[in-house]
Amino acid sequence: MARAKAEAAKVKVQFAEKKTLFLKEKALLEEKKSIEAAKVERKKADIEADLDLLSRQKEAAAVEAETEALQNECDENMLPDQPPLDLKSKTAAYINHVQQQISSKHIDKENTHSTHINQENTHVSGTLDPHANLFIPRKNVIADTHVSDNHPYPSDRTLATDFTRFLLKRDLLMSRFNIFNDKPEYYPSWKDSFKKIVKEIDADSSEEIDLLLKWTGPSSKSQVQSIKAANTNNPSERLNERYGSPELIDSALKTKLATFPRITNKDYSKLYDLSDIFSEISSVKENDNYKVIFSYFDSSVGVTPIVAKLPYQLQERWTTMAVNYNDKNKTIYPPFHVFAQFIQQQSKVKNNPSFLYDSQQANTGFKDKLPTTKGKLNDVRTRKTDFAETKNERSQSVDPSEKCMIHGTNHN
């Protein structure tokens, strides 16, 4: 019994040791979590302190610039016999005065700070000299210099708002990036969007390569890595050769059109997919680098295989529309954008629930509304049915002289 208790105690000790390890690990995780939280709070405090310092530096720089401008103006109007002003002391006094005005919300407009040039020291004696020359006051005295109450000084709240807007704009620009799916037909539009964002954030060549590594697919990322190892001056050159060549894009779009299924009267929703492909082709045709190779879409050579996949009704409508366009504009064949607009319009018409009709219900409703003649008996229609004769009836109806000796029936 004592041995069993000892074994049980050993097992409990083992589990207690495991529990202790887990508790220590939990405490360590909580400690790390608290340390990370403290780091975040410290970083926030540092940012707030930097913002406050930045605002004060901005105010001081603005005041110093205004003081220098006033000093230059004073130097131009200063008399030759007047001593020069002490720029440092004047700047310090001016900054102290401006800081007092910023901290105060209500400033008396009549209380202005004036700076005058000190005249030569004049010692007045206790008695007047009747033979002294007539005193004429000087007119060239520098006017009072004061601070305008309407001068805008940025506050900490304004600077914080501007900084927040900057962060939001940066996050918005980064969210506009899309990952390239390694398909050549999507490369031109992806490249244009990528280049615009890179230009907005003013990224250099090395930063552009880092962005390409982040926002490219598995296959294109290997190309970017090769570019980074070989040449950093033109990061888009390899991608243009690998995914942006006109032949590759033309082949990809041809394959997409060739594999597109034939549209029937029951699946007009596929017209939307076909219209999306046409939008891609139209976008590529507007690019000067691909305009020549995609010019065959402006002829029957490029459009007729696509028309063959449409229902017969739409084929007839397009034929009529194309002939009218040729007669009106004196052309051989309508340009591709006309055909694209036709498909886009038909996709809206054929998929509008307001114009979907059930032919069976329509016919039934029409028959119910037909007028009936009073007193006229309804027609009764029946089908003629034949009943097979029994074997005895067939044997009785057959002439005995015409019976077959083997089968006992008439073979006629």
ABEGO torsion letter per residue (X at the ends): XAAAAAAAAAAAAAAAAAAAAAAAAAAAAAAAAAAAAAAAAAAAAAAAAAAAAAAAAAAAAAAAAAAAAAAAAAAAABBAABBBBBAAAAAAAAAAAAAAAAABABBBAABBBBBBBBBBBBBBBABBBAABBBBBBBABBBBBBBBBAABBBBBAAAAAAAAAAAAAAAAAAAAABBBBAGBAAAAAAAAAAAAAAAAAAGBBAAAAAAAAAAABBAAAAAAAAAAAAABAABAAAAAAAAAABAAAAAAAAAAAAAABBBBBAABAAAAAAAAAAAAAAAAAAABAAAAAAAAAAABAAAAAAAAAABBAAAAAAAAAAAAAAAAAAGBABBBAAAAAAAAAAAAAAAABAAABBBAAAAAAAAAAABBBBBGBBBBBBBBBBBBBBBAAAAAAABBAAABBAAAGBBAX
